Amino acid sequence: MDRSKETADFLRGRRAALSPERAGLPADGRVRRVPGLRRDEVARLAGVSTEYYTRLEQGRGGNPSAEVVEALARALRLDASEREHLADLLLPAPHTARRAPQPPQRVRTGLYLMLETLGHVPAFILGRRTDVLAANHLARAVLTDFDALPATRRNLARYYLLDPEARERVGDWETIAAETVAMLRLEAGRHPRDRRLADLVGELTVGCPEFPVWWNDHKVLRRTHGAKHYVHPLVGELHFAYESFQVPGDAEQTLCVYNVEPGSDTARSLPLLAGWATSELAAPPPA
């Protein structure tokens, strides 16, 4: 990823999305030819010169201080995910750390045991670029059997955006898919030299017609909790309240748990689905 271009596109996009009213600016009577704030208004809100902000937006701002980055985040009314992304773009890691090769991600034994302990609900562990590092049997039954895929193909974004079955199984597919793209954008800001992430972006660009539009929106997102809705061909509609946690000892692994409302239709359906999944795993292969 070209960090200068990404910084320029991100700042321009967030500036265009912020109205003067929301930014707390009084009406000045000037005609606005484009939506959002002008550069001089962002600079004034952030307490920097217009010339300096212009250089930042053009990717020529050098290495701003953490205080300047925070002032820009406040001026542009960025949320937590957007603030994190802006810091990744303008306050990059040390040169040696950026060039260090990324070791393969491994799930420790205790986390595998935790997934099995949570066997009454879907649970899985995501790594970098939404790679599915591990999933219990209910997660594989609700989404797709990631264990049956080659290790290099076990990826949540690839499933959501490229698997035709996902468009039928994932409720409100467009929203979930767009949010997943925003998660990848956040990842790209943190790891701009990740070749596997670049390859995934290229694959999604070619294979999913909606992907380029969402990717070029420069929206970023770190999901922590929310609702998920699936339509399973065996048991019908499933509704979950999911929670995501960074794994202690590895900030680049995320434990995702799909909780269910006690006594709900979904709670009654999951044991049936678990029994079906167990029988499928135990069935001998076809002759």
SEDRENZA-188520 format. One record per atom (N, C-alpha, C, O): x, y, z; residue in three letters. Coordinates in steps of 0.1 Angstrom, whole numbers, plus 5000, padded with zeros to 4 digits. Each point is the difference from the previous one (the first is absolute). Layout:
N
XYZala;...
***
This chain:
287
500849885000met;499250125000met;500950125000met;500950015008met;498750094984asp;500750134999asp;499550085012asp;498950054999asp;501949975011arg;499650065012arg;499650154998arg;499150055006arg;501750024985ser;499750144998ser;498650024993ser;499250085003ser;500649834987lys;498750014993lys;498949965009lys;498950065000lys;501349845009glu;498949965009glu;499750115010glu;498950025003glu;502250055002thr;499850115009thr;499250114993thr;499050055006thr;501349984982ala;499350114993ala;498649964997ala;499150085003ala;500649804993asp;498749964997asp;499149995013asp;498850045000asp;501849915010phe;499349995013phe;499650145005phe;498850025004phe;502150074997leu;499850145005leu;498950074991leu;499150065006leu;501149934981arg;499050064991arg;498649945002arg;499050085001arg;501049795001gly;498749945001gly;499350045013gly;498850025000gly;501949985011arg;499450045013arg;499750155000arg;499050045006arg;501850044988arg;499650154999arg;498850024992arg;499150085004arg;500749844985ala;498850024992ala;498849955007ala;498950044997ala;501249865012ala;498949945007ala;499550085012ala;499049975005ala;501850144999leu;499650075012leu;499450144996leu;500650084993leu;498249945011ser;499350134997ser;500550115009ser;500449975012ser;499550154984pro;500450115009pro;499150005013pro;500650045011pro;498249934988glu;499150005011glu;500549905011glu;500050035012glu;500349854983arg;500449895009arg;501450045006arg;500349965011arg;500550114982ala;501350045005ala;499950125009ala;501050045006ala;497850024995gly;499950115010gly;500450134994gly;500350105008gly;499749924979leu;500450124993leu;498850094997leu;499049944996leu;501150195007pro;498950094996pro;499950014985pro;501049994993pro;497850045002ala;499850034986ala;500750124996ala;499950115007ala;500849894982asp;500850124996asp;499450064987asp;500550104995asp;498449844999gly;499450054988gly;500749974988gly;499550044989gly;501749895011arg;500749974988arg;499449884993arg;499649915007arg;500450094980val;499449894992val;501049895000val;501250024998val;498449865005arg;500849885001arg;499949924987arg;498949954997arg;502150044996arg;500049934987arg;500149855002arg;499649924991arg;500950035020val;500249865003val;499549985014val;500050095008val;499549784995pro;499549975014pro;501150005010pro;501249994997pro;498450035015gly;500949995012gly;500850135003gly;499650114995gly;501449875012leu;500850125004leu;501150034990leu;500449924992leu;500050215009arg;501250044992arg;501249985008arg;500049985012arg;501250014980arg;501249985007arg;500350105011arg;500549965011arg;499350174986asp;500350105010asp;499149985013asp;500550045011asp;498349914987glu;499249985012glu;500549885008glu;500050015013glu;500449884981val;500649895008val;501350055007val;500249975011val;500650114982ala;501250055006ala;499750095012ala;500749995010ala;498350094989arg;499750095011arg;499549925012arg;500350035011arg;498949874986leu;499449925011leu;501249925007leu;499949975012leu;501149994980ala;501149925005ala;501150085006ala;500949955007ala;499050184991gly;501150095005gly;501349994993gly;501150025006gly;498849964981val;501249994992val;499850104988val;498950044998val;502249994995ser;499850094988ser;499449934989ser;500149874999ser;499350214992thr;499349944988thr;501149934991thr;499849904995thr;501450175004glu;501049944992glu;500549865005glu;500249914993glu;499950085021tyr;500549885005tyr;498949894998tyr;500349894997tyr;498450145006tyr;499049904998tyr;499949964985tyr;499849884997tyr;500450214994thr;500049974986thr;501149904997thr;499849904992thr;501450125013arg;501149904998arg;499649875006arg;500349894993arg;499150105019leu;499649885005leu;499049924991leu;500149884998leu;498950204997glu;499049944992glu;500649964986glu;499449914994glu;501750145002gln;500649964988gln;501149895002gln;500749964991gln;499450005022gly;500949895003gly;501550055001gly;500949934999gly;499250215003arg;501350065001arg;500350065013arg;500850095001arg;498549865010gly;500150075013gly;501149955008gly;500150055012gly;500849864984gly;501149955008gly;499549915011gly;499149924998gly;501450115014asn;499649925012asn;499450095010asn;500750055009asn;498049974991pro;499450085010pro;500049945014pro;500249885001pro;499750205009ser;500049955014ser;498749945003ser;499050014993ser;501049915018ala;498849945004ala;498950105004ala;498849974998ala;501750155007glu;499050105003glu;499350064988glu;498850035001glu;501949984988val;499450054988val;499049894994val;498950044996val;501549845005val;499149894995val;498750005009val;498949994994val;501250035019glu;498950005008glu;499150124997glu;498850005000glu;501950124998ala;499250124996ala;499249984987ala;498950054999ala;501749894991leu;499449974988leu;498849915002leu;498950024994leu;501349875014ala;498949915003ala;498850075007ala;498849984996ala;501550115013arg;498950085006arg;499350094990arg;498850015000arg;502050064992ala;499450094990ala;499149934990ala;499050054996ala;501449835000leu;499249924990leu;499049915006leu;499349934993leu;500550085021arg;499049925007arg;500249854997arg;499049944997arg;502250015003leu;500249864997leu;499649915012leu;500150045011leu;499449854985asp;499649905011asp;501349925003asp;501150034995asp;498749875014ala;501249935006ala;500849934989ala;501250004999ala;498049934992ser;500749934989ser;500750104990ser;501249974996ser;498250145001glu;500650104991glu;501350065007glu;500950034993glu;499050005020arg;501250055007arg;501149904999arg;501250044998arg;498549845004glu;501149895000glu;500650004986glu;501249994999glu;498050024991his;500549994986his;500850134997his;501149984994his;498550135010leu;500850124998leu;501350005007leu;501050044994leu;499049905018ala;501349995007ala;500949904992ala;501250025000ala;498249874995asp;500849904993asp;500650074987asp;501249974997asp;498150124997leu;500550064988leu;501050115002leu;501050014993leu;498850075018leu;500950115002leu;501149985011leu;501050075000leu;498849835008leu;501049965010leu;500449864998leu;499749915009leu;501050064980pro;500349864997pro;501049945010pro;500750075007pro;499349804993ala;501049935009ala;501450034996ala;500250044988ala;500849935021pro;501450024996pro;500349924987pro;499449904997pro;501650154996his;500449954987his;500349855001his;499549924991his;501250045019thr;500449865001thr;498849915002thr;499949894995thr;499250165013ala;498849925003ala;499149994988ala;499449894998ala;500550214994arg;499250004988arg;500549894990arg;499249944993arg;502150045007arg;500649914990arg;500249865005arg;500349914993arg;499550075020ala;500149875006ala;499049904994ala;498850045000ala;501649844995pro;499049914995pro;499049955011pro;500449995011pro;498449994985gln;498949965009gln;500149855001gln;499949934990gln;500350025022pro;500049855002pro;498649944999pro;499050085002pro;500949804994pro;498749934999pro;499350015013pro;500649995011pro;498150034989gln;499250015012gln;499649865005gln;499649924992gln;500650065021arg;499649875006arg;499050025011arg;500150105008arg;499049814994val;499050005011val;500549915011val;500349884997val;499950175015arg;500549925011arg;498949905004arg;498850024998arg;501749875009thr;499149895004thr;498950055009thr;498949954998thr;501350145011gly;499050055009gly;498850064993gly;498949995004gly;501450084984leu;498950064993leu;499249894992leu;498850024999leu;501949884996tyr;499249894994tyr;499049945011tyr;498949974997tyr;501650015015leu;499249955010leu;498850095003leu;498949955003leu;501450184997met;498950105002met;498949994990met;498950005003met;501549984984leu;499049994990leu;499249885002leu;498750004998leu;501849895007glu;499249885002glu;499250025013glu;498949955000glu;501650125010thr;499250035011thr;498750084996thr;499049995007thr;501250104983leu;498950084995leu;499249924989leu;499450074991leu;500649805010gly;499449924990gly;498550024998gly;499549964990gly;499850105019his;498650024999his;499650124992his;498850024996his;502250065000val;499850124991val;501150014990val;501149945003val;498750124986pro;501150024990pro;501150095006pro;499750105006pro;501549864992ala;501250085004ala;501249974991ala;500249884996ala;500550225001phe;501249984991phe;501050115003phe;499750105007phe;501549884988ile;501150095002ile;500550054987ile;500449934991ile;499650215008leu;500550064988leu;501450055002leu;500450055011leu;500449954979gly;501450055000gly;500150124991gly;499050074997gly;502249964998arg;500250114991arg;499149984987arg;499849894996arg;499850224998arg;499350004987arg;498749915001arg;499649954990arg;499850045022thr;498849925003thr;500349854996thr;499049934997thr;502250025004asp;500249864999asp;499349925011asp;500150045012asp;499349854985val;499349925010val;501149905005val;500349904993val;500250125019leu;501049925006leu;499549875006leu;500749905000leu;498150115006ala;499449885006ala;498550035002ala;499650125001ala;499649784998ala;498550015002ala;499549885006ala;500449894996ala;498650125013asn;499449885005asn;498949954991asn;499750064989asn;499749825014his;499149934990his;498850084997his;499550004989his;500050085021leu;498850084997leu;500350124991leu;499250044991leu;501950025010ala;500450114991ala;500249954986ala;499650064991ala;500949825008arg;500249944986arg;498649964994arg;499850014988arg;499249965021ala;498749964995ala;499250124996ala;499350004991ala;500850115017val;499350124997val;500550084988val;499250044992val;502149975007leu;500650074989leu;500449904989leu;499149974991leu;502149985009thr;500449904991thr;501149925006thr;500650045010thr;499749844985asp;501049915006asp;501450054996asp;500649954990asp;499950145018phe;501450064997phe;501049895000phe;501050004993phe;498849905016asp;501049895001asp;500149924988asp;501149944997asp;497950064994ala;500049924988ala;500750074989ala;500349944989ala;500150195013leu;500650084990leu;501549995002leu;500549975011leu;500350054978pro;501550025002pro;500350115010pro;499350105000pro;501749885007ala;500450105011ala;500050144994ala;499750105007ala;500949924981thr;500150134995thr;498750074995thr;499950114997thr;499049815003arg;498750054995arg;499050025012arg;498950044998arg;501649945014arg;499150015012arg;500050155004arg;500850045008arg;498350034987asn;500050155002asn;498550055000asn;499249964991asn;500450115019leu;498650055001leu;499650094989leu;498949994995leu;502050115001ala;499750094990ala;499849934986ala;499150034993ala;501849875005arg;499849924987arg;498749935000arg;499449994990arg;500249955022tyr;498749935000tyr;498950104998tyr;499149974991tyr;500850145016tyr;498950094999tyr;499950064986tyr;498950014994tyr;502250025000leu;499950084987leu;500149914987leu;499650044990leu;501049845012leu;500249924987leu;499249875000leu;499849954989leu;499750005022asp;499349885000asp;498550034997asp;499350075008asp;500249874981pro;498650034997pro;499049965011pro;498950065001pro;501449845006glu;499149955011glu;499950115011glu;498950015006glu;502150074996ala;500050105010ala;498950114998ala;499450055009ala;500449984978arg;499050104997arg;498649955004arg;499150095003arg;500749784997glu;498749955004glu;499949975015glu;499050025006glu;502149955000arg;500049965014arg;500250125009arg;499449995011arg;501350114985val;500250115009val;498950104999val;499850064990val;499549965021gly;498950115000gly;500650134999gly;501150035006gly;498350064986asp;500550144998asp;501449994994asp;500950065006asp;499349864984trp;501349974995trp;500850134996trp;501250015003trp;498150084991glu;500750124995glu;500750085012glu;501150044999glu;498149975012thr;500650075012thr;501249925005thr;501050065003thr;498849814999ile;501149925006ile;501250004991ile;501150025005ile;498749974982ala;501150004991ala;500850135000ala;501250015000ala;498050105000ala;500750145000ala;500750025013ala;501150065000ala;498449895011glu;500750025013glu;501349915000glu;501050045005glu;499049854988thr;501249914999thr;501050074992thr;501249995003thr;498450084986val;501050084992val;500650115009val;501250024999val;498050045009ala;500550115009ala;501049945010ala;501050075004ala;498849815000met;501049935009met;501349984993met;501150025006met;498849944981leu;501349984992leu;500750134998leu;501250005000leu;498150114998arg;500650134999arg;500850045012arg;501150054999arg;498349925013leu;500750035012leu;501349925001leu;501050055004leu;498949824992glu;501149915000glu;501150054990glu;501249995003glu;498450074986ala;501050044990ala;500850125005ala;501150024997ala;498250075011gly;500750115006gly;501149965010gly;501050065002gly;498749835005arg;500949955010arg;501249924994arg;501150005005arg;498649934984his;501049914993his;500150034985his;499549924992his;501050205005pro;500050044986pro;500849914991pro;499950014987pro;501149915018arg;500849924992arg;499649855001arg;500849914996arg;498050065008asp;499649865001asp;499649964986asp;499050034994asp;501949885000arg;499849954987arg;498749924999arg;499350004990arg;500549915020arg;498849924999arg;498750085001arg;499049974994arg;501050145013leu;498950095000leu;499850074987leu;498850014995leu;502350034999ala;499950064986ala;499449904990ala;499250044992ala;501249835009asp;499549904991asp;498549985003asp;499349984990asp;500350025022leu;498649985004leu;499250124994leu;498949984994leu;501650145007val;499350124995val;499849994985val;499050034994val;502149924999gly;499949984986gly;499049904996gly;499250014990gly;500849885017glu;499049894998glu;498650055002glu;499149974992glu;500650105018leu;498750055003leu;499650114990leu;498850014996leu;502150074999thr;499750104990thr;499549934987thr;499150054993thr;501649845003val;499649934988val;498749925002val;499250004991val;500649945021gly;498949915001gly;498750055006gly;499049944999gly;501150185007cys;498750065006cys;499850134994cys;500750105002cys;498249924990pro;499750134994pro;499950115009pro;500350124997pro;499249865015glu;499750115010glu;501350045007glu;500150115005glu;500949804995phe;501250035008phe;500750134997phe;500350085009phe;500049954978pro;500750134997pro;499350125005pro;500750105005pro;498049914995val;499350115005val;500250025015val;500350105005val;499549795002trp;500250005015trp;501550035003trp;500250085010trp;500749864983trp;501450025003trp;500450154998trp;500750065008trp;498850004982asn;500350144997asn;499350105008asn;500350125000asn;498749835009asp;499450095009asp;500950045012asp;499850105007asp;501349824995his;501050025010his;499350005014his;500550065010his;498449864992lys;499549995013lys;500849895008lys;500449904994lys;499750125019val;500849905008val;499149965012val;499150085004val;501149805001leu;499249955011leu;500749905007leu;500649914995leu;499350105019arg;500449895008arg;498849955008arg;499450075008arg;500149814989arg;498849955006arg;500349945014arg;501049935002arg;498250115007thr;500149955014thr;498849935005thr;500149905008thr;498750134987his;498849945003his;498950044991his;500150094992his;498849845008gly;498950034991gly;499149884997gly;500049905008gly;499250114982ala;499049894997ala;500349944986ala;500550074991ala;499349805008lys;500249934988lys;498749914997lys;499449955010lys;500350044978his;498849934996his;500449914988his;500550044990his;499149835011tyr;500349904990tyr;498749934996tyr;499149995009tyr;500949964979val;498849914996val;500749874996val;500549984989val;499349925020his;500649874997his;499149914993his;498850005003his;501649924987pro;499149924992pro;499449895008pro;498949954996pro;501750015016leu;499449895007leu;499050055011leu;499049945002leu;501450175005val;499250045012val;499350144998val;499350055009val;501050024980gly;499350134997gly;500850115007gly;501250005000gly;498150105005glu;500650125004glu;500749985014glu;499549945009glu;501750134992leu;500849995012leu;500450145003leu;500550084992leu;499349975021his;500350135004his;501049995012his;499849935010his;501350154989phe;501149995010phe;500350155004phe;499950094993phe;500649925020ala;500650125005ala;501549965002ala;500349935009ala;500550134982tyr;501449955001tyr;500950105008tyr;499750125001tyr;501349825005glu;501050085007glu;501449964995glu;500249884997glu;500750225001ser;501449974995ser;501050055011ser;499850115006ser;501249814996phe;501050035010phe;501449984994phe;500249904993phe;500750195010gln;501449984996gln;500549895010gln;499850005012gln;500949904982val;500649895007val;501150055009val;501050064995val;499049915018pro;501250045009pro;501349944995pro;500049884997pro;501050205001gly;501349964996gly;500250014985gly;501149974995gly;497850064997asp;500150014986asp;498950104995asp;498949964998asp;501550165000ala;499050114997ala;499549984986ala;499050064996ala;501649854996glu;499649984986glu;499249884998glu;499849954989glu;499749995022gln;499049895000gln;498850055007gln;500150065011gln;498749914984thr;498750045005thr;499149885002thr;499849934991thr;499750065021leu;499049895003leu;498650064998leu;499750105006leu;499649844986cys;498650044996cys;499049895005cys;500149884997cys;499050175011val;499049915006val;498650044996val;499650125002val;499649794993tyr;498650034996tyr;499049955011tyr;499749895001tyr;499950215008asn;499149965011asn;498650004995asn;499650064990asn;499549875017val;498649994997val;499250035012val;500449985011val;498450074986glu;499050035010glu;499449875006glu;499549924992glu;500650065021pro;499449885006pro;498549994996pro;499350105001pro;500349784995gly;498649984997gly;499650044987gly;498849994996gly;502150074996ser;499650054987ser;499949884990ser;500549895002ser;499050154986asp;500049904989asp;501449954996asp;500249884998asp;500750215003thr;501449974996thr;500649905011thr;500749914996thr;499050125017ala;500449915010ala;499549864998ala;500749905003ala;498150094993arg;499449874997arg;500549934988arg;500149884999arg;500450204991ser;500549954987ser;501449955001ser;500449904993ser;500450165016leu;501449975000leu;500349855004leu;500949944993leu;498450005017pro;500349865002pro;499749914988pro;500749904998pro;498250134995leu;499849934987leu;501150014990leu;500449904994leu;500150225005leu;501150034991leu;501249935004leu;500849954992leu;499550055021ala;501249935006ala;499949854997ala;501049944997ala;497850005005gly;499949864997gly;500249974986gly;500749904996gly;498850184995trp;500249984986trp;501550024996trp;500549924992trp;500250185014ala;501450024997ala;500849885005ala;500949964993ala;498849995018thr;500749885006thr;499849884991thr;501049934997thr;497850054998ser;499849884992ser;500750014986ser;500449914995ser;499650225000glu;500750024988glu;501549975001glu;500649944991glu;500050105020leu;501449985003leu;500349855002leu;501149954996leu;497949985009ala;500249865003ala;499749914989ala;500449884999ala;498950174991ala;499749924988ala;501249954992ala;500950084998ala;499149804997pro;501249964992pro;499950074987pro;499050034995pro;502249984999pro;500050064987pro;499349924989pro;500049885002pro;499550184988pro;499349924989pro;501049914993pro;501250034999pro;498349864997ala;500849904993ala;500550064986ala;500749944993ala;
***
